[in-house]
């Protein structure tokens, strides 16, 4: 039971590295500037891999999504060469909104409890 999960974990990391490196240095599409591959989550049979990405600047999100979709074939070919398995995962690109949510929650916390000294509790 541990071996398939370990294989899936190694594949996820390899896919993240291959796609991230390709986006960073190998693909010439200017819409991919400032795109970061944050994580990969593949299915247990490695038939599909969700590639999570983020981009600096919300205004670039739509262009980056379109660029990733148009480069899917080239990226899958690179993944196939790196994995050397019978089946190449179908890449699905998903915008990673975790950082946006973290910023939103931080702003809410700051609105409720602005920076300053915390009041000391009685009896301590």
Secondary structure, DSSP 8 states (H G I E B T S, - for coil): -HHHHHHHHHHHHHHHHHHHHIIIII---GGGTTEEEEEEEE-TTSSEEEEEEEESSGGGHHHHHHHHHHTHHHHHHHHHHHH--SS--EEEEEE--HHHHHHHHHHHHHHHS-SS-----TT-
